Amino acid sequence: MSSPTITKAAPDGRTPKSMSDTQFAKLVIFVNSLLPLGLVFWDLANKRVGANPLEVFTRTTGMLTLTFLTVTLAITPVRKIFAFNPLIKVRRMLGLFAFFYGLIHLVTYVWFDRGLNLASVFPDVAGRPFILIGMLAFLLMVPLAVTSTDNMLKRLGGKRWRNLHRVTYAAAVAGVVHYWMLVKSDTRIPLTFGFIVFVLLGYRLLMKYAPARPTTATNSLFPRD
């Protein structure tokens, strides 16, 4: 017979939970953030994506990149408007998922569209400007992902770190333009994304220049938890 597990009490006399509410929320968001990728793989495996599965996969990962990027930018306004501070705990994870799907989107293009022939990428970019804009959006996210850790915040210093992470909005704008140039005809979805990003950027500028109470929160794609 195994010996019983002894649970230590917290300093205040309460028994600590095996998983905090924040950890559980992060786990739920992590699983649900991967779910779209699992579903698209399921559709690919069952041949439910039409005659051009590569296009479906590429567009899906691009849409997910822009979705996670937009949701991440919306965290701070929603948190402040509804006074729901726990949202700040999941913002970095959402931002990293935006980068994750952006990376898959780019790798899909280089691997399957260009056959890993990097030399062919440059003339293709020159001939199709929307690819150039998309690559710009991804490159803007790279330093944000690299500097998402607490150690990088300490190394850069708070002010420089915050200034760097304002590039988030430029990445979002570039992503919207990339999507808009890609679809050509039915622009309703990219214009919807554009409107949302415009509102979020307007809120950011309003909070910066309008008189307001001091705040220590940062508006970053990959902030500290």
C-alpha positions as CSV (number, residue, x, y, z in Angstrom):
1,M,0.0,0.0,0.0
2,S,1.4,3.4,-1.0
3,S,1.7,6.1,1.7
4,P,-0.8,8.9,1.6
5,T,0.2,12.1,-0.1
6,I,0.7,15.0,2.3
7,T,-0.3,18.4,1.1
8,K,1.3,21.4,2.7
9,A,-0.8,24.3,3.8
10,A,-0.2,27.7,2.5
11,P,1.2,30.4,4.9
12,D,-2.3,31.8,5.3
13,G,-3.6,28.3,6.4
14,R,-5.4,27.5,3.1
15,T,-4.5,24.4,1.0
16,P,-3.0,25.5,-2.3
17,K,-4.7,24.3,-5.5
18,S,-2.7,21.9,-7.7
19,M,-3.3,24.3,-10.6
20,S,-4.1,28.0,-10.2
21,D,-6.9,29.7,-12.1
22,T,-4.3,31.5,-14.3
23,Q,-2.5,28.3,-15.2
24,F,-5.8,26.6,-16.1
25,A,-6.9,29.6,-18.2
26,K,-3.5,29.4,-20.0
27,L,-4.0,25.7,-20.6
28,V,-7.4,26.2,-22.1
29,I,-6.2,29.0,-24.4
30,F,-3.2,26.9,-25.4
31,V,-5.3,23.9,-26.4
32,N,-7.9,26.1,-28.2
33,S,-5.2,28.0,-30.0
34,L,-3.9,24.8,-31.5
35,L,-7.3,23.4,-32.3
36,P,-7.7,25.3,-35.6
37,L,-4.4,23.8,-36.8
38,G,-5.6,20.3,-35.8
39,L,-8.9,20.8,-37.7
40,V,-7.2,21.9,-40.9
41,F,-4.9,18.9,-40.7
42,W,-7.9,16.7,-40.2
43,D,-9.6,18.2,-43.3
44,L,-6.4,17.8,-45.3
45,A,-6.1,14.1,-44.2
46,N,-9.8,13.5,-45.2
47,K,-9.5,15.4,-48.4
48,R,-12.2,18.0,-47.5
49,V,-10.3,21.1,-48.7
50,G,-11.2,21.1,-52.4
51,A,-8.9,20.9,-55.4
52,N,-6.2,23.1,-54.0
53,P,-5.3,22.0,-50.4
54,L,-2.1,24.1,-50.4
55,E,-4.0,27.3,-51.0
56,V,-6.5,26.4,-48.3
57,F,-3.7,25.7,-45.8
58,T,-1.8,28.8,-46.7
59,R,-4.8,31.1,-46.4
60,T,-5.9,29.4,-43.2
61,T,-2.6,29.9,-41.4
62,G,-2.4,33.5,-42.7
63,M,-5.9,34.2,-41.4
64,L,-5.0,32.7,-38.0
65,T,-1.9,34.9,-37.8
66,L,-3.9,38.0,-38.4
67,T,-6.7,36.8,-36.0
68,F,-4.3,36.2,-33.1
69,L,-2.4,39.4,-33.8
70,T,-5.7,41.4,-33.7
71,V,-7.0,39.6,-30.6
72,T,-3.6,40.3,-28.8
73,L,-3.9,44.0,-29.6
74,A,-7.4,44.0,-28.3
75,I,-6.5,42.7,-24.8
76,T,-5.4,46.0,-23.3
77,P,-8.5,48.0,-24.4
78,V,-10.9,45.2,-23.4
79,R,-9.1,44.9,-20.0
80,K,-9.3,48.6,-19.3
81,I,-12.8,49.1,-20.5
82,F,-14.3,46.2,-18.6
83,A,-11.8,46.3,-15.7
84,F,-10.9,42.6,-16.3
85,N,-7.2,42.5,-15.3
86,P,-6.7,38.7,-15.6
87,L,-6.7,39.1,-19.4
88,I,-3.1,40.5,-19.1
89,K,-1.9,37.1,-18.0
90,V,-2.7,35.5,-21.4
91,R,-1.6,38.3,-23.8
92,R,1.9,37.1,-24.3
93,M,0.7,33.6,-25.2
94,L,-1.7,34.9,-27.8
95,G,1.1,37.1,-29.3
96,L,3.4,34.1,-29.5
97,F,0.6,32.1,-31.3
98,A,0.4,35.0,-33.8
99,F,4.1,34.5,-34.5
100,F,3.7,30.7,-34.5
101,Y,1.0,30.8,-37.2
102,G,2.9,33.5,-39.1
103,L,6.0,31.2,-39.2
104,I,3.9,28.3,-40.5
105,H,2.4,30.6,-43.1
106,L,5.8,31.7,-44.3
107,V,7.4,28.2,-44.2
108,T,4.4,26.8,-46.2
109,Y,5.1,29.4,-48.9
110,V,8.9,28.8,-49.0
111,W,8.6,25.0,-48.8
112,F,5.7,24.0,-50.9
113,D,5.3,27.0,-53.2
114,R,9.0,27.7,-53.8
115,G,10.2,24.1,-53.2
116,L,12.8,25.4,-50.7
117,N,14.5,27.2,-53.6
118,L,15.4,30.5,-51.8
119,A,16.8,32.0,-55.0
120,S,13.4,31.8,-56.6
121,V,11.8,33.7,-53.7
122,F,13.3,37.1,-54.6
123,P,12.0,37.3,-58.2
124,D,8.6,36.1,-56.9
125,V,8.5,38.8,-54.3
126,A,9.5,41.4,-56.9
127,G,6.7,40.2,-59.1
128,R,4.0,39.9,-56.4
129,P,4.1,42.9,-54.0
130,F,1.6,41.4,-51.6
131,I,4.2,38.7,-50.7
132,L,6.7,41.5,-49.9
133,I,4.2,43.1,-47.6
134,G,3.4,39.8,-45.9
135,M,7.1,39.1,-45.3
136,L,7.5,42.6,-43.9
137,A,4.7,41.9,-41.4
138,F,6.4,38.7,-40.3
139,L,9.8,40.3,-40.0
140,L,8.3,43.0,-37.8
141,M,7.0,40.2,-35.4
142,V,10.4,38.5,-35.2
143,P,12.1,41.0,-32.7
144,L,8.8,41.0,-30.7
145,A,9.0,37.2,-30.3
146,V,12.7,37.3,-29.5
147,T,12.3,39.9,-26.8
148,S,9.2,38.4,-25.2
149,T,11.1,37.0,-22.2
150,D,11.6,38.7,-18.9
151,N,15.4,38.5,-19.4
152,M,15.2,40.5,-22.6
153,L,13.0,43.1,-20.9
154,K,15.7,43.5,-18.2
155,R,18.5,43.7,-20.8
156,L,16.7,46.3,-23.0
157,G,15.2,48.4,-20.2
158,G,11.6,49.2,-19.8
159,K,11.5,52.2,-22.1
160,R,13.4,50.8,-25.0
161,W,11.4,47.5,-24.7
162,R,8.1,49.3,-24.8
163,N,9.2,51.4,-27.8
164,L,10.2,48.3,-29.7
165,H,6.9,46.5,-29.0
166,R,4.9,49.4,-30.5
167,V,6.0,47.8,-33.8
168,T,3.0,45.5,-33.1
169,Y,0.7,47.9,-34.8
170,A,2.9,48.2,-37.8
171,A,2.9,44.4,-38.1
172,A,-0.9,44.3,-37.9
173,V,-1.3,47.1,-40.5
174,A,1.1,45.3,-42.9
175,G,-0.8,42.0,-42.3
176,V,-4.1,43.7,-43.2
177,V,-2.6,45.2,-46.4
178,H,-1.1,41.9,-47.3
179,Y,-4.5,40.2,-47.0
180,W,-6.3,42.9,-48.8
181,M,-3.9,42.8,-51.8
182,L,-4.2,39.0,-51.9
183,V,-8.0,38.6,-52.1
184,K,-8.4,41.2,-54.9
185,S,-12.1,40.9,-55.3
186,D,-14.0,40.1,-52.1
187,T,-12.3,42.5,-49.6
188,R,-15.0,42.3,-46.9
189,I,-12.9,40.2,-44.5
190,P,-9.6,42.2,-44.8
191,L,-11.5,45.5,-44.6
192,T,-13.2,44.2,-41.3
193,F,-9.7,43.4,-39.9
194,G,-8.6,46.8,-41.1
195,F,-11.4,48.5,-39.3
196,I,-10.7,46.6,-36.1
197,V,-7.0,47.5,-36.2
198,F,-7.8,51.1,-37.0
199,V,-10.1,51.3,-33.9
200,L,-7.4,49.7,-31.7
201,L,-4.8,52.0,-33.0
202,G,-7.1,55.0,-32.4
203,Y,-7.6,53.8,-28.9
204,R,-3.9,53.5,-28.4
205,L,-3.3,57.1,-29.6
206,L,-6.2,58.4,-27.5
207,M,-4.8,56.9,-24.4
208,K,-1.3,58.3,-25.2
209,Y,-2.3,61.9,-26.0
210,A,-5.5,62.4,-24.1
211,P,-5.3,63.4,-20.4
212,A,-5.4,60.2,-18.4
213,R,-4.4,58.8,-15.1
214,P,-0.9,57.3,-15.0
215,T,-0.7,53.6,-15.7
216,T,2.1,51.0,-15.6
217,A,0.5,48.7,-18.2
218,T,2.3,48.3,-21.6
219,N,0.6,47.7,-24.9
220,S,2.8,45.0,-26.4
221,L,2.4,41.9,-28.6
222,F,4.6,39.9,-26.3
223,P,4.5,41.5,-22.8
224,R,5.5,40.0,-19.5
225,D,2.9,38.1,-17.5
